[in-house]
């Protein structure tokens, strides 16, 4: 097996290990986080209906205005605050945090802290 396939398999296993413990319901949807080298993405998902309730990223027009000259960690916090704001409008108070295959530090932790500051509970 090539090295690339092994790495993809490891990432997939790490993601599935996390996801097997987390499930989004209408009362407590799942806040899923995705991170790239340049951007952060956050979605609030109801797994029962298989429906995305709220989504935001560093590419959203409203968020992008606030991000000039900031690091990815600072951008992540803004995304967390923005997703919490959108959740308030959608009357969502509690979420299950799904970090996916990413470790809970740096940008992922910053996004979680921003969401908590914005009023989400998890």
PyMOL commands that set and color helices and strands:
alter all, ss='L'
color gray80, all
select helices_A, chain A and resi 3-19+61-64+72-89+107-117
alter helices_A, ss='H'
color red, helices_A
select strands_A, chain A and resi 29-35+40-46+51-57+95-98
alter strands_A, ss='S'
color yellow, strands_A
deselect
rebuild
show_as cartoon
